[in-house]
Amino acid sequence: TRAGHAPFRPRANRRARMARAARPFTGRRQSRSGAAAAGDVSWSEGRRATLASALELEGTVLREGRLTQFVANNLERRIRLSGAPRGGADVVALAGQVAAQVDELLRNVHCGLQALTALSVGCIQTYRDGVESLGEAADLSIRAMYALVARCEELDRAMQPVPALAKRIRDMKGTLERLEGLCK
């Protein structure tokens, strides 16, 4: 057997179980034949006997193995005396609480969704602004590059006479050196 579990026993037939259950509870362990075992009354059995004796005054106590059943003699009268059922009022009160909690939950979800939507819109606008700024910056950079290329071409055209001018200056310098050499 597994720890804490009784070994498997096939069920006895229903009539035998009912016959055992109908026997009065005496507060002592009974064998399957119904005879009380001598000296087998333990503290818990004694306590059960006291409880069962008190219950026997109010109704029928049926015992089957470790299971004890109690049926009150005047159950219908006791139910009537217990008052009107409050289950409906309890259900209405609980339904109101559940409805209030669901409303609160929906408000929280609504606020959360609004915050997420606002955040998403902010992110999309920031992305759009970044793309626009990047496009403008790229456009300005391309224009500046073309302007620089145009200026460089203008400078190149303006510098084309410089090599000829440098050659003339070298020729003049050489001529001056020769004249100086003659004058000395």
PyRosetta script that sets phi, psi and omega in degrees:
from pyrosetta import init, pose_from_sequence

init()
pose = pose_from_sequence("TRAGHAPFRPRANRRARMARAARPFTGRRQSRSGAAAAGDVSWSEGRRATLASALELEGTVLREGRLTQFVANNLERRIRLSGAPRGGADVVALAGQVAAQVDELLRNVHCGLQALTALSVGCIQTYRDGVESLGEAADLSIRAMYALVARCEELDRAMQPVPALAKRIRDMKGTLERLEGLCK")
pose.set_psi(1, 152.7)
pose.set_omega(1, 175.3)
pose.set_phi(2, -76.6)
pose.set_psi(2, 154.6)
pose.set_omega(2, -177.5)
pose.set_phi(3, -60.9)
pose.set_psi(3, 128.2)
pose.set_omega(3, 175.8)
pose.set_phi(4, 85.3)
pose.set_psi(4, -1.0)
pose.set_omega(4, -178.5)
pose.set_phi(5, -117.4)
pose.set_psi(5, 142.4)
pose.set_omega(5, 177.8)
pose.set_phi(6, -75.2)
pose.set_psi(6, 151.3)
pose.set_omega(6, 178.7)
pose.set_phi(7, -66.1)
pose.set_psi(7, 153.2)
pose.set_omega(7, -179.4)
pose.set_phi(8, -69.4)
pose.set_psi(8, 128.8)
pose.set_omega(8, 174.9)
pose.set_phi(9, -129.4)
pose.set_psi(9, 134.8)
pose.set_omega(9, 177.9)
pose.set_phi(10, -63.1)
pose.set_psi(10, 148.6)
pose.set_omega(10, -179.4)
pose.set_phi(11, -67.2)
pose.set_psi(11, 138.4)
pose.set_omega(11, 175.2)
pose.set_phi(12, -75.3)
pose.set_psi(12, 162.8)
pose.set_omega(12, -177.8)
pose.set_phi(13, -69.3)
pose.set_psi(13, 156.6)
pose.set_omega(13, -170.6)
pose.set_phi(14, -60.7)
pose.set_psi(14, -41.1)
pose.set_omega(14, -178.6)
pose.set_phi(15, -63.2)
pose.set_psi(15, -40.7)
pose.set_omega(15, -179.9)
pose.set_phi(16, -64.6)
pose.set_psi(16, -40.2)
pose.set_omega(16, 178.9)
pose.set_phi(17, -64.7)
pose.set_psi(17, -43.7)
pose.set_omega(17, -179.4)
pose.set_phi(18, -65.2)
pose.set_psi(18, -37.4)
pose.set_omega(18, 179.3)
pose.set_phi(19, -65.0)
pose.set_psi(19, -41.9)
pose.set_omega(19, 178.2)
pose.set_phi(20, -65.3)
pose.set_psi(20, -38.8)
pose.set_omega(20, -177.6)
pose.set_phi(21, -68.6)
pose.set_psi(21, -29.5)
pose.set_omega(21, -177.1)
pose.set_phi(22, -77.4)
pose.set_psi(22, -15.8)
pose.set_omega(22, 178.7)
pose.set_phi(23, -64.9)
pose.set_psi(23, 140.6)
pose.set_omega(23, 179.3)
pose.set_phi(24, -67.4)
pose.set_psi(24, 148.8)
pose.set_omega(24, 179.7)
pose.set_phi(25, -82.7)
pose.set_psi(25, 123.6)
pose.set_omega(25, -176.8)
pose.set_phi(26, -104.6)
pose.set_psi(26, -7.4)
pose.set_omega(26, -179.5)
pose.set_phi(27, 91.0)
pose.set_psi(27, -2.6)
pose.set_omega(27, 176.8)
pose.set_phi(28, -119.5)
pose.set_psi(28, 153.6)
pose.set_omega(28, 176.8)
pose.set_phi(29, -65.0)
pose.set_psi(29, 141.3)
pose.set_omega(29, 178.1)
pose.set_phi(30, -119.1)
pose.set_psi(30, 145.7)
pose.set_omega(30, 176.1)
pose.set_phi(31, -79.3)
pose.set_psi(31, 176.6)
pose.set_omega(31, 179.9)
pose.set_phi(32, -61.2)
pose.set_psi(32, -26.4)
pose.set_omega(32, 179.2)
pose.set_phi(33, -80.8)
pose.set_psi(33, -9.8)
pose.set_omega(33, 178.0)
pose.set_phi(34, 101.3)
pose.set_psi(34, -9.2)
pose.set_omega(34, -178.7)
pose.set_phi(35, -79.8)
pose.set_psi(35, 139.2)
pose.set_omega(35, -179.8)
pose.set_phi(36, -76.7)
pose.set_psi(36, 137.7)
pose.set_omega(36, 178.0)
pose.set_phi(37, -80.9)
pose.set_psi(37, 130.7)
pose.set_omega(37, -176.8)
pose.set_phi(38, -70.8)
pose.set_psi(38, 133.3)
pose.set_omega(38, 175.4)
pose.set_phi(39, 71.1)
pose.set_psi(39, 17.8)
pose.set_omega(39, -177.6)
pose.set_phi(40, -100.4)
pose.set_psi(40, 10.9)
pose.set_omega(40, -177.8)
pose.set_phi(41, -82.6)
pose.set_psi(41, 117.4)
pose.set_omega(41, 178.3)
pose.set_phi(42, -101.4)
pose.set_psi(42, 176.8)
pose.set_omega(42, -178.9)
pose.set_phi(43, -61.0)
pose.set_psi(43, -43.8)
pose.set_omega(43, -179.0)
pose.set_phi(44, -67.2)
pose.set_psi(44, -35.3)
pose.set_omega(44, 177.3)
pose.set_phi(45, -65.1)
pose.set_psi(45, -41.9)
pose.set_omega(45, 178.8)
pose.set_phi(46, -62.4)
pose.set_psi(46, -39.7)
pose.set_omega(46, 178.4)
pose.set_phi(47, -66.7)
pose.set_psi(47, -42.0)
pose.set_omega(47, 176.9)
pose.set_phi(48, -61.7)
pose.set_psi(48, -38.0)
pose.set_omega(48, -179.5)
pose.set_phi(49, -63.8)
pose.set_psi(49, -42.1)
pose.set_omega(49, 179.6)
pose.set_phi(50, -63.5)
pose.set_psi(50, -45.3)
pose.set_omega(50, 179.3)
pose.set_phi(51, -63.9)
pose.set_psi(51, -44.3)
pose.set_omega(51, -179.4)
pose.set_phi(52, -66.1)
pose.set_psi(52, -37.2)
pose.set_omega(52, 179.0)
pose.set_phi(53, -63.5)
pose.set_psi(53, -42.0)
pose.set_omega(53, 178.2)
pose.set_phi(54, -65.3)
pose.set_psi(54, -38.4)
pose.set_omega(54, 179.6)
pose.set_phi(55, -70.7)
pose.set_psi(55, -32.1)
pose.set_omega(55, -179.3)
pose.set_phi(56, -63.5)
pose.set_psi(56, -26.0)
pose.set_omega(56, 177.4)
pose.set_phi(57, -69.3)
pose.set_psi(57, -27.2)
pose.set_omega(57, -176.5)
pose.set_phi(58, -100.1)
pose.set_psi(58, -13.5)
pose.set_omega(58, -177.8)
pose.set_phi(59, 178.8)
pose.set_psi(59, -156.5)
pose.set_omega(59, -176.5)
pose.set_phi(60, -104.1)
pose.set_psi(60, 133.1)
pose.set_omega(60, 177.5)
pose.set_phi(61, -109.2)
pose.set_psi(61, 123.3)
pose.set_omega(61, 177.9)
pose.set_phi(62, -113.9)
pose.set_psi(62, 136.2)
pose.set_omega(62, -177.6)
pose.set_phi(63, -127.2)
pose.set_psi(63, 129.8)
pose.set_omega(63, 177.3)
pose.set_phi(64, -135.0)
pose.set_psi(64, 104.2)
pose.set_omega(64, -177.7)
pose.set_phi(65, 62.3)
pose.set_psi(65, -123.9)
pose.set_omega(65, 179.9)
pose.set_phi(66, -90.0)
pose.set_psi(66, -3.5)
pose.set_omega(66, -177.3)
pose.set_phi(67, -93.3)
pose.set_psi(67, 126.6)
pose.set_omega(67, 176.6)
pose.set_phi(68, -115.6)
pose.set_psi(68, 130.0)
pose.set_omega(68, 179.0)
pose.set_phi(69, -115.9)
pose.set_psi(69, 146.0)
pose.set_omega(69, 178.9)
pose.set_phi(70, -130.6)
pose.set_psi(70, 130.1)
pose.set_omega(70, 176.1)
pose.set_phi(71, -123.5)
pose.set_psi(71, 121.2)
pose.set_omega(71, -178.8)
pose.set_phi(72, -70.6)
pose.set_psi(72, 146.0)
pose.set_omega(72, 179.7)
pose.set_phi(73, -65.9)
pose.set_psi(73, -46.9)
pose.set_omega(73, -175.3)
pose.set_phi(74, -113.4)
pose.set_psi(74, 59.2)
pose.set_omega(74, -173.6)
pose.set_phi(75, -63.4)
pose.set_psi(75, -43.9)
pose.set_omega(75, -178.3)
pose.set_phi(76, -62.6)
pose.set_psi(76, -43.7)
pose.set_omega(76, -179.8)
pose.set_phi(77, -62.7)
pose.set_psi(77, -41.9)
pose.set_omega(77, 179.2)
pose.set_phi(78, -63.6)
pose.set_psi(78, -38.6)
pose.set_omega(78, 178.6)
pose.set_phi(79, -64.8)
pose.set_psi(79, -43.4)
pose.set_omega(79, 179.4)
pose.set_phi(80, -62.6)
pose.set_psi(80, -41.1)
pose.set_omega(80, -178.3)
pose.set_phi(81, -71.6)
pose.set_psi(81, -20.9)
pose.set_omega(81, -176.5)
pose.set_phi(82, -69.5)
pose.set_psi(82, -11.9)
pose.set_omega(82, 177.4)
pose.set_phi(83, 102.0)
pose.set_psi(83, 171.5)
pose.set_omega(83, -179.0)
pose.set_phi(84, -65.4)
pose.set_psi(84, 145.6)
pose.set_omega(84, 178.8)
pose.set_phi(85, -64.6)
pose.set_psi(85, 135.8)
pose.set_omega(85, 179.3)
pose.set_phi(86, -101.9)
pose.set_psi(86, 7.2)
pose.set_omega(86, -177.9)
pose.set_phi(87, -59.2)
pose.set_psi(87, -40.6)
pose.set_omega(87, -179.8)
pose.set_phi(88, -63.0)
pose.set_psi(88, -45.1)
pose.set_omega(88, 179.5)
pose.set_phi(89, -65.1)
pose.set_psi(89, -39.4)
pose.set_omega(89, 178.0)
pose.set_phi(90, -63.0)
pose.set_psi(90, -42.5)
pose.set_omega(90, -180.0)
pose.set_phi(91, -64.0)
pose.set_psi(91, -41.3)
pose.set_omega(91, 179.3)
pose.set_phi(92, -63.4)
pose.set_psi(92, -43.8)
pose.set_omega(92, 179.6)
pose.set_phi(93, -64.0)
pose.set_psi(93, -44.7)
pose.set_omega(93, 178.8)
pose.set_phi(94, -65.2)
pose.set_psi(94, -37.6)
pose.set_omega(94, 178.1)
pose.set_phi(95, -63.7)
pose.set_psi(95, -39.0)
pose.set_omega(95, 176.7)
pose.set_phi(96, -63.0)
pose.set_psi(96, -42.6)
pose.set_omega(96, 178.4)
pose.set_phi(97, -63.9)
pose.set_psi(97, -43.9)
pose.set_omega(97, 179.7)
pose.set_phi(98, -63.0)
pose.set_psi(98, -42.1)
pose.set_omega(98, 179.4)
pose.set_phi(99, -62.2)
pose.set_psi(99, -42.4)
pose.set_omega(99, 178.6)
pose.set_phi(100, -63.7)
pose.set_psi(100, -41.4)
pose.set_omega(100, 179.0)
pose.set_phi(101, -67.1)
pose.set_psi(101, -38.0)
pose.set_omega(101, 177.7)
pose.set_phi(102, -65.8)
pose.set_psi(102, -41.6)
pose.set_omega(102, 176.8)
pose.set_phi(103, -59.9)
pose.set_psi(103, -44.8)
pose.set_omega(103, 178.5)
pose.set_phi(104, -61.9)
pose.set_psi(104, -42.7)
pose.set_omega(104, 178.3)
pose.set_phi(105, -61.6)
pose.set_psi(105, -44.2)
pose.set_omega(105, 179.6)
pose.set_phi(106, -65.5)
pose.set_psi(106, -38.0)
pose.set_omega(106, 176.0)
pose.set_phi(107, -62.3)
pose.set_psi(107, -43.5)
pose.set_omega(107, 178.6)
pose.set_phi(108, -63.2)
pose.set_psi(108, -43.0)
pose.set_omega(108, 178.3)
pose.set_phi(109, -63.3)
pose.set_psi(109, -41.9)
pose.set_omega(109, 179.5)
pose.set_phi(110, -61.1)
pose.set_psi(110, -47.3)
pose.set_omega(110, 179.0)
pose.set_phi(111, -62.7)
pose.set_psi(111, -41.8)
pose.set_omega(111, 178.4)
pose.set_phi(112, -62.8)
pose.set_psi(112, -42.6)
pose.set_omega(112, 178.7)
pose.set_phi(113, -65.6)
pose.set_psi(113, -38.7)
pose.set_omega(113, 176.9)
pose.set_phi(114, -62.8)
pose.set_psi(114, -43.1)
pose.set_omega(114, 179.4)
pose.set_phi(115, -63.7)
pose.set_psi(115, -43.4)
pose.set_omega(115, 178.8)
pose.set_phi(116, -65.2)
pose.set_psi(116, -38.7)
pose.set_omega(116, 178.5)
pose.set_phi(117, -64.5)
pose.set_psi(117, -45.1)
pose.set_omega(117, 178.8)
pose.set_phi(118, -61.4)
pose.set_psi(118, -41.4)
pose.set_omega(118, 178.2)
pose.set_phi(119, -63.9)
pose.set_psi(119, -42.9)
pose.set_omega(119, 179.3)
pose.set_phi(120, -63.3)
pose.set_psi(120, -43.5)
pose.set_omega(120, 178.8)
pose.set_phi(121, -62.4)
pose.set_psi(121, -43.1)
pose.set_omega(121, 177.9)
pose.set_phi(122, -60.4)
pose.set_psi(122, -42.6)
pose.set_omega(122, 178.6)
pose.set_phi(123, -64.0)
pose.set_psi(123, -42.6)
pose.set_omega(123, -179.5)
pose.set_phi(124, -64.9)
pose.set_psi(124, -42.6)
pose.set_omega(124, 178.8)
pose.set_phi(125, -64.7)
pose.set_psi(125, -41.2)
pose.set_omega(125, 177.9)
pose.set_phi(126, -62.6)
pose.set_psi(126, -42.5)
pose.set_omega(126, 178.2)
pose.set_phi(127, -62.6)
pose.set_psi(127, -45.1)
pose.set_omega(127, 179.3)
pose.set_phi(128, -61.4)
pose.set_psi(128, -45.3)
pose.set_omega(128, 178.9)
pose.set_phi(129, -62.3)
pose.set_psi(129, -40.2)
pose.set_omega(129, 177.8)
pose.set_phi(130, -63.0)
pose.set_psi(130, -42.3)
pose.set_omega(130, 178.8)
pose.set_phi(131, -65.0)
pose.set_psi(131, -42.9)
pose.set_omega(131, 178.7)
pose.set_phi(132, -62.7)
pose.set_psi(132, -44.1)
pose.set_omega(132, 179.7)
pose.set_phi(133, -63.5)
pose.set_psi(133, -41.0)
pose.set_omega(133, 178.5)
pose.set_phi(134, -63.7)
pose.set_psi(134, -41.3)
pose.set_omega(134, 177.7)
pose.set_phi(135, -62.3)
pose.set_psi(135, -43.8)
pose.set_omega(135, 179.0)
pose.set_phi(136, -64.8)
pose.set_psi(136, -42.4)
pose.set_omega(136, 180.0)
pose.set_phi(137, -64.5)
pose.set_psi(137, -41.5)
pose.set_omega(137, 178.4)
pose.set_phi(138, -64.6)
pose.set_psi(138, -40.8)
pose.set_omega(138, 179.0)
pose.set_phi(139, -63.2)
pose.set_psi(139, -44.4)
pose.set_omega(139, 178.3)
pose.set_phi(140, -64.1)
pose.set_psi(140, -39.0)
pose.set_omega(140, 179.1)
pose.set_phi(141, -64.8)
pose.set_psi(141, -41.7)
pose.set_omega(141, 179.3)
pose.set_phi(142, -64.8)
pose.set_psi(142, -43.3)
pose.set_omega(142, 178.7)
pose.set_phi(143, -62.5)
pose.set_psi(143, -42.7)
pose.set_omega(143, 179.9)
pose.set_phi(144, -64.4)
pose.set_psi(144, -38.3)
pose.set_omega(144, 179.0)
pose.set_phi(145, -65.1)
pose.set_psi(145, -43.3)
pose.set_omega(145, 178.7)
pose.set_phi(146, -65.1)
pose.set_psi(146, -37.4)
pose.set_omega(146, 177.7)
pose.set_phi(147, -64.6)
pose.set_psi(147, -41.6)
pose.set_omega(147, 178.4)
pose.set_phi(148, -63.5)
pose.set_psi(148, -42.8)
pose.set_omega(148, 178.7)
pose.set_phi(149, -61.9)
pose.set_psi(149, -42.1)
pose.set_omega(149, 179.7)
pose.set_phi(150, -63.9)
pose.set_psi(150, -42.4)
pose.set_omega(150, 178.4)
pose.set_phi(151, -64.2)
pose.set_psi(151, -39.8)
pose.set_omega(151, 178.6)
pose.set_phi(152, -63.2)
pose.set_psi(152, -39.4)
pose.set_omega(152, 178.1)
pose.set_phi(153, -65.6)
pose.set_psi(153, -40.2)
pose.set_omega(153, 177.6)
pose.set_phi(154, -62.9)
pose.set_psi(154, -43.0)
pose.set_omega(154, 179.0)
pose.set_phi(155, -63.5)
pose.set_psi(155, -40.0)
pose.set_omega(155, 178.8)
pose.set_phi(156, -62.6)
pose.set_psi(156, -42.4)
pose.set_omega(156, 178.7)
pose.set_phi(157, -66.4)
pose.set_psi(157, -38.9)
pose.set_omega(157, 180.0)
pose.set_phi(158, -69.2)
pose.set_psi(158, -27.4)
pose.set_omega(158, -177.8)
pose.set_phi(159, -88.8)
pose.set_psi(159, -4.1)
pose.set_omega(159, -179.0)
pose.set_phi(160, -60.8)
pose.set_psi(160, -37.3)
pose.set_omega(160, 177.9)
pose.set_phi(161, -75.1)
pose.set_psi(161, -11.8)
pose.set_omega(161, -175.7)
pose.set_phi(162, -61.4)
pose.set_psi(162, -45.3)
pose.set_omega(162, -179.8)
pose.set_phi(163, -60.6)
pose.set_psi(163, -38.8)
pose.set_omega(163, 178.1)
pose.set_phi(164, -67.1)
pose.set_psi(164, -39.4)
pose.set_omega(164, 178.8)
pose.set_phi(165, -66.0)
pose.set_psi(165, -39.0)
pose.set_omega(165, 178.4)
pose.set_phi(166, -64.1)
pose.set_psi(166, -38.7)
pose.set_omega(166, 178.8)
pose.set_phi(167, -65.4)
pose.set_psi(167, -40.9)
pose.set_omega(167, 179.0)
pose.set_phi(168, -65.2)
pose.set_psi(168, -39.2)
pose.set_omega(168, 179.8)
pose.set_phi(169, -65.4)
pose.set_psi(169, -40.7)
pose.set_omega(169, 178.4)
pose.set_phi(170, -64.0)
pose.set_psi(170, -40.8)
pose.set_omega(170, 178.1)
pose.set_phi(171, -63.0)
pose.set_psi(171, -42.0)
pose.set_omega(171, 179.6)
pose.set_phi(172, -65.7)
pose.set_psi(172, -39.6)
pose.set_omega(172, -179.9)
pose.set_phi(173, -64.5)
pose.set_psi(173, -43.9)
pose.set_omega(173, 177.9)
pose.set_phi(174, -62.1)
pose.set_psi(174, -39.0)
pose.set_omega(174, 178.3)
pose.set_phi(175, -65.3)
pose.set_psi(175, -42.0)
pose.set_omega(175, 179.0)
pose.set_phi(176, -64.1)
pose.set_psi(176, -38.9)
pose.set_omega(176, 179.8)
pose.set_phi(177, -66.2)
pose.set_psi(177, -39.3)
pose.set_omega(177, 178.5)
pose.set_phi(178, -67.1)
pose.set_psi(178, -40.7)
pose.set_omega(178, 178.4)
pose.set_phi(179, -64.6)
pose.set_psi(179, -39.1)
pose.set_omega(179, 178.9)
pose.set_phi(180, -64.1)
pose.set_psi(180, -41.3)
pose.set_omega(180, 179.0)
pose.set_phi(181, -64.4)
pose.set_psi(181, -31.6)
pose.set_omega(181, 178.3)
pose.set_phi(182, -76.0)
pose.set_psi(182, -31.9)
pose.set_omega(182, -178.4)
pose.set_phi(183, -78.8)
pose.set_psi(183, -11.4)
pose.set_omega(183, -177.3)
pose.set_phi(184, -89.5)
pose.dump_pdb("model.pdb")
